[in-house]
Amino acid sequence: MKQKKKNHHYLDYRIISELKVKQGDLWRIFKIMSEFVMGFDELSRVAPGVTIFGSSRISQDNEYYKKSYELGYMLGNEGYSVITGGGPGVMEAANKGAYESGAISVGLTIDLPDEEPSRQYHTLSLNFDFFFVRKVMLVRYSVAFVIFPGGFGTFDELFELLNLIHTKKLYPYPVILFDHVFWEPILKFLKDELVGREFILPRGLESIYVVDEPSEALKIINNFLIERYASILSHMHPVERMRTLKLVRSIKNKMSFSNSAITEEKNQNEKAQT
């Protein structure tokens, strides 16, 4: 019986095509690795940070922009690094506040068709091609997260955080939602439908706080850090531990000084009345 002759040209073409596909996958793997290496290397000096999420589409006249700026300034003045996605709107405002306070202001940008990165207020700016790598970096070096109102990207980041905390892949750091009015319907849905139907465990919402003023957010973060720092430090790299412990001591000293000043003022008022 006559054997069918193989088409060597076809075989060569198939092998070359497969190699091209594999080369593409390998390139992606190395590109992803390089972004992780860049992120871990560059951001290792920014902890402890606070990451601020929110809409990129608001103007500088918007109330959220003003509040985000105020929060960024207060956090930077306290000694935290401020980390954002590096875009305009809420992110620009937070970076601007941190930058003008003299703190580390980090922008982790990504190229998007409808959004121009805002880098003028960054002391450290890194650009990413892959969303999931960028998301890891937005979370990795922070001890709290503040979520201003926003769109799909903001909600994606919020629910990713809540899922990581719910599944115990991330320490239960504070997830602070800004503006009661905006978040109330969503929180009601989460409680009534997700917890109510036992789609998630009740602990899934325990890390959530809701505030209307930057000072409230700062107080929650400071109190959490002071109360939990011993546990938090066990999850950190030695260098991060040193910086975090230094910040905890600084916050405690400020609180002690503030309490002393309040007590002194109270004593003076009581003397004046007698």
Contacts in CASP RR format, 6 or more apart in sequence:
PFRMAT RR
TARGET T0000
AUTHOR 0000-0000-0000
METHOD contacts of the structure
MODEL  1
MKQKKKNHHYLDYRIISELKVKQGDLWRIFKIMSEFVMGFDELSRVAPGV
TIFGSSRISQDNEYYKKSYELGYMLGNEGYSVITGGGPGVMEAANKGAYE
SGAISVGLTIDLPDEEPSRQYHTLSLNFDFFFVRKVMLVRYSVAFVIFPG
GFGTFDELFELLNLIHTKKLYPYPVILFDHVFWEPILKFLKDELVGREFI
LPRGLESIYVVDEPSEALKIINNFLIERYASILSHMHPVERMRTLKLVRS
IKNKMSFSNSAITEEKNQNEKAQT
31 129 0 8 1.000
31 130 0 8 1.000
32 130 0 8 1.000
32 133 0 8 1.000
35 128 0 8 1.000
35 129 0 8 1.000
35 130 0 8 1.000
35 133 0 8 1.000
36 133 0 8 1.000
36 136 0 8 1.000
38 126 0 8 1.000
39 126 0 8 1.000
39 133 0 8 1.000
39 137 0 8 1.000
40 140 0 8 1.000
42 124 0 8 1.000
42 126 0 8 1.000
43 106 0 8 1.000
43 124 0 8 1.000
43 126 0 8 1.000
43 137 0 8 1.000
43 140 0 8 1.000
43 141 0 8 1.000
44 141 0 8 1.000
44 237 0 8 1.000
44 239 0 8 1.000
44 240 0 8 1.000
45 104 0 8 1.000
45 239 0 8 1.000
46 81 0 8 1.000
46 83 0 8 1.000
46 104 0 8 1.000
46 106 0 8 1.000
46 124 0 8 1.000
46 141 0 8 1.000
47 81 0 8 1.000
47 141 0 8 1.000
47 142 0 8 1.000
47 143 0 8 1.000
47 236 0 8 1.000
47 237 0 8 1.000
47 239 0 8 1.000
47 240 0 8 1.000
47 243 0 8 1.000
47 244 0 8 1.000
48 80 0 8 1.000
48 81 0 8 1.000
48 141 0 8 1.000
48 142 0 8 1.000
48 143 0 8 1.000
48 225 0 8 1.000
48 240 0 8 1.000
48 243 0 8 1.000
48 244 0 8 1.000
48 247 0 8 1.000
49 80 0 8 1.000
49 81 0 8 1.000
49 82 0 8 1.000
49 83 0 8 1.000
49 141 0 8 1.000
49 142 0 8 1.000
49 143 0 8 1.000
49 144 0 8 1.000
50 75 0 8 1.000
50 80 0 8 1.000
50 81 0 8 1.000
50 82 0 8 1.000
50 83 0 8 1.000
50 142 0 8 1.000
50 143 0 8 1.000
50 144 0 8 1.000
50 145 0 8 1.000
50 146 0 8 1.000
50 221 0 8 1.000
51 83 0 8 1.000
51 84 0 8 1.000
51 138 0 8 1.000
51 139 0 8 1.000
51 142 0 8 1.000
51 144 0 8 1.000
51 145 0 8 1.000
51 146 0 8 1.000
52 68 0 8 1.000
52 71 0 8 1.000
52 72 0 8 1.000
52 82 0 8 1.000
52 83 0 8 1.000
52 84 0 8 1.000
52 90 0 8 1.000
52 91 0 8 1.000
52 94 0 8 1.000
52 145 0 8 1.000
52 146 0 8 1.000
52 148 0 8 1.000
53 84 0 8 1.000
53 85 0 8 1.000
53 90 0 8 1.000
53 91 0 8 1.000
53 138 0 8 1.000
53 145 0 8 1.000
53 146 0 8 1.000
53 147 0 8 1.000
53 148 0 8 1.000
53 150 0 8 1.000
53 153 0 8 1.000
53 154 0 8 1.000
53 157 0 8 1.000
53 158 0 8 1.000
54 64 0 8 1.000
54 68 0 8 1.000
54 89 0 8 1.000
54 90 0 8 1.000
54 91 0 8 1.000
54 147 0 8 1.000
54 148 0 8 1.000
54 149 0 8 1.000
54 150 0 8 1.000
54 151 0 8 1.000
54 154 0 8 1.000
55 64 0 8 1.000
55 89 0 8 1.000
55 90 0 8 1.000
55 148 0 8 1.000
55 149 0 8 1.000
55 150 0 8 1.000
55 151 0 8 1.000
55 154 0 8 1.000
56 87 0 8 1.000
56 88 0 8 1.000
56 89 0 8 1.000
56 90 0 8 1.000
56 91 0 8 1.000
56 115 0 8 1.000
57 88 0 8 1.000
57 89 0 8 1.000
57 150 0 8 1.000
58 64 0 8 1.000
58 65 0 8 1.000
58 89 0 8 1.000
58 90 0 8 1.000
59 65 0 8 1.000
59 89 0 8 1.000
60 89 0 8 1.000
60 93 0 8 1.000
62 89 0 8 1.000
64 89 0 8 1.000
64 90 0 8 1.000
64 93 0 8 1.000
64 148 0 8 1.000
64 149 0 8 1.000
64 178 0 8 1.000
64 179 0 8 1.000
65 89 0 8 1.000
65 90 0 8 1.000
65 92 0 8 1.000
65 93 0 8 1.000
66 93 0 8 1.000
67 93 0 8 1.000
67 148 0 8 1.000
67 178 0 8 1.000
67 213 0 8 1.000
67 214 0 8 1.000
68 89 0 8 1.000
68 90 0 8 1.000
68 91 0 8 1.000
68 93 0 8 1.000
68 94 0 8 1.000
68 148 0 8 1.000
69 93 0 8 1.000
69 94 0 8 1.000
69 96 0 8 1.000
69 97 0 8 1.000
70 97 0 8 1.000
70 214 0 8 1.000
71 94 0 8 1.000
71 146 0 8 1.000
71 214 0 8 1.000
71 217 0 8 1.000
71 218 0 8 1.000
72 82 0 8 1.000
72 93 0 8 1.000
72 94 0 8 1.000
72 95 0 8 1.000
72 96 0 8 1.000
72 97 0 8 1.000
72 98 0 8 1.000
72 101 0 8 1.000
72 214 0 8 1.000
73 97 0 8 1.000
73 98 0 8 1.000
73 100 0 8 1.000
73 101 0 8 1.000
74 101 0 8 1.000
74 214 0 8 1.000
74 215 0 8 1.000
74 218 0 8 1.000
75 82 0 8 1.000
75 98 0 8 1.000
75 101 0 8 1.000
75 103 0 8 1.000
75 218 0 8 1.000
75 221 0 8 1.000
76 82 0 8 1.000
76 97 0 8 1.000
76 98 0 8 1.000
76 101 0 8 1.000
76 102 0 8 1.000
76 103 0 8 1.000
76 104 0 8 1.000
77 101 0 8 1.000
77 103 0 8 1.000
78 218 0 8 1.000
78 222 0 8 1.000
78 247 0 8 1.000
78 250 0 8 1.000
78 251 0 8 1.000
79 103 0 8 1.000
79 247 0 8 1.000
79 250 0 8 1.000
80 103 0 8 1.000
80 143 0 8 1.000
80 221 0 8 1.000
80 247 0 8 1.000
81 98 0 8 1.000
81 103 0 8 1.000
81 104 0 8 1.000
81 105 0 8 1.000
81 106 0 8 1.000
81 141 0 8 1.000
82 94 0 8 1.000
82 95 0 8 1.000
82 97 0 8 1.000
82 98 0 8 1.000
82 103 0 8 1.000
82 104 0 8 1.000
82 105 0 8 1.000
82 106 0 8 1.000
83 106 0 8 1.000
83 107 0 8 1.000
83 108 0 8 1.000
83 138 0 8 1.000
83 141 0 8 1.000
83 142 0 8 1.000
84 90 0 8 1.000
84 91 0 8 1.000
84 92 0 8 1.000
84 94 0 8 1.000
84 95 0 8 1.000
84 106 0 8 1.000
84 107 0 8 1.000
84 108 0 8 1.000
85 91 0 8 1.000
85 107 0 8 1.000
85 108 0 8 1.000
85 109 0 8 1.000
85 110 0 8 1.000
85 134 0 8 1.000
85 138 0 8 1.000
86 92 0 8 1.000
86 95 0 8 1.000
86 107 0 8 1.000
86 108 0 8 1.000
86 109 0 8 1.000
86 117 0 8 1.000
86 118 0 8 1.000
86 119 0 8 1.000
86 122 0 8 1.000
86 125 0 8 1.000
87 107 0 8 1.000
87 109 0 8 1.000
87 115 0 8 1.000
87 116 0 8 1.000
87 117 0 8 1.000
87 118 0 8 1.000
88 115 0 8 1.000
88 116 0 8 1.000
88 117 0 8 1.000
88 118 0 8 1.000
89 118 0 8 1.000
90 148 0 8 1.000
90 150 0 8 1.000
91 107 0 8 1.000
91 118 0 8 1.000
92 118 0 8 1.000
92 121 0 8 1.000
95 105 0 8 1.000
95 106 0 8 1.000
95 107 0 8 1.000
95 118 0 8 1.000
95 121 0 8 1.000
95 122 0 8 1.000
96 105 0 8 1.000
96 121 0 8 1.000
97 105 0 8 1.000
97 121 0 8 1.000
98 104 0 8 1.000
98 105 0 8 1.000
98 121 0 8 1.000
99 105 0 8 1.000
99 121 0 8 1.000
99 122 0 8 1.000
99 123 0 8 1.000
100 121 0 8 1.000
103 123 0 8 1.000
104 123 0 8 1.000
104 124 0 8 1.000
105 121 0 8 1.000
105 122 0 8 1.000
105 123 0 8 1.000
105 124 0 8 1.000
106 122 0 8 1.000
106 123 0 8 1.000
106 124 0 8 1.000
106 125 0 8 1.000
106 126 0 8 1.000
107 119 0 8 1.000
107 122 0 8 1.000
107 124 0 8 1.000
107 125 0 8 1.000
107 126 0 8 1.000
108 126 0 8 1.000
108 128 0 8 1.000
108 134 0 8 1.000
108 137 0 8 1.000
108 138 0 8 1.000
109 117 0 8 1.000
109 119 0 8 1.000
109 125 0 8 1.000
109 126 0 8 1.000
109 127 0 8 1.000
109 128 0 8 1.000
110 117 0 8 1.000
110 127 0 8 1.000
110 128 0 8 1.000
110 129 0 8 1.000
110 131 0 8 1.000
110 134 0 8 1.000
111 117 0 8 1.000
111 127 0 8 1.000
111 129 0 8 1.000
117 125 0 8 1.000
117 127 0 8 1.000
119 125 0 8 1.000
126 137 0 8 1.000
128 134 0 8 1.000
128 137 0 8 1.000
135 157 0 8 1.000
135 160 0 8 1.000
138 157 0 8 1.000
139 145 0 8 1.000
139 161 0 8 1.000
139 164 0 8 1.000
139 170 0 8 1.000
141 240 0 8 1.000
142 173 0 8 1.000
143 173 0 8 1.000
143 221 0 8 1.000
143 224 0 8 1.000
143 225 0 8 1.000
143 232 0 8 1.000
143 244 0 8 1.000
144 173 0 8 1.000
144 174 0 8 1.000
144 175 0 8 1.000
144 176 0 8 1.000
144 220 0 8 1.000
144 221 0 8 1.000
144 224 0 8 1.000
144 225 0 8 1.000
145 161 0 8 1.000
145 173 0 8 1.000
145 174 0 8 1.000
145 175 0 8 1.000
145 176 0 8 1.000
146 176 0 8 1.000
146 178 0 8 1.000
146 217 0 8 1.000
147 154 0 8 1.000
147 157 0 8 1.000
147 158 0 8 1.000
147 175 0 8 1.000
147 176 0 8 1.000
147 177 0 8 1.000
147 178 0 8 1.000
148 154 0 8 1.000
148 178 0 8 1.000
148 179 0 8 1.000
149 178 0 8 1.000
149 179 0 8 1.000
149 182 0 8 1.000
149 183 0 8 1.000
158 175 0 8 1.000
158 177 0 8 1.000
161 170 0 8 1.000
161 175 0 8 1.000
162 175 0 8 1.000
162 204 0 8 1.000
162 205 0 8 1.000
162 207 0 8 1.000
162 208 0 8 1.000
164 170 0 8 1.000
165 171 0 8 1.000
165 172 0 8 1.000
165 173 0 8 1.000
165 175 0 8 1.000
165 204 0 8 1.000
165 207 0 8 1.000
166 200 0 8 1.000
166 201 0 8 1.000
166 203 0 8 1.000
166 204 0 8 1.000
171 231 0 8 1.000
171 232 0 8 1.000
171 235 0 8 1.000
172 206 0 8 1.000
172 207 0 8 1.000
173 207 0 8 1.000
173 224 0 8 1.000
174 207 0 8 1.000
174 209 0 8 1.000
174 220 0 8 1.000
174 221 0 8 1.000
174 224 0 8 1.000
175 207 0 8 1.000
175 208 0 8 1.000
175 209 0 8 1.000
176 208 0 8 1.000
176 209 0 8 1.000
176 210 0 8 1.000
176 211 0 8 1.000
176 217 0 8 1.000
176 220 0 8 1.000
176 221 0 8 1.000
177 183 0 8 1.000
177 187 0 8 1.000
177 208 0 8 1.000
177 209 0 8 1.000
177 210 0 8 1.000
177 211 0 8 1.000
178 210 0 8 1.000
178 211 0 8 1.000
178 212 0 8 1.000
178 217 0 8 1.000
179 210 0 8 1.000
179 212 0 8 1.000
180 210 0 8 1.000
180 211 0 8 1.000
180 212 0 8 1.000
183 210 0 8 1.000
187 205 0 8 1.000
187 208 0 8 1.000
187 210 0 8 1.000
190 200 0 8 1.000
190 205 0 8 1.000
191 205 0 8 1.000
193 199 0 8 1.000
194 200 0 8 1.000
195 201 0 8 1.000
195 202 0 8 1.000
195 204 0 8 1.000
195 205 0 8 1.000
209 217 0 8 1.000
209 220 0 8 1.000
211 217 0 8 1.000
211 220 0 8 1.000
222 251 0 8 1.000
222 255 0 8 1.000
225 232 0 8 1.000
225 244 0 8 1.000
225 247 0 8 1.000
225 248 0 8 1.000
225 251 0 8 1.000
226 248 0 8 1.000
226 251 0 8 1.000
226 252 0 8 1.000
226 255 0 8 1.000
229 244 0 8 1.000
229 245 0 8 1.000
229 248 0 8 1.000
232 244 0 8 1.000
233 241 0 8 1.000
233 244 0 8 1.000
233 245 0 8 1.000
236 244 0 8 1.000
END
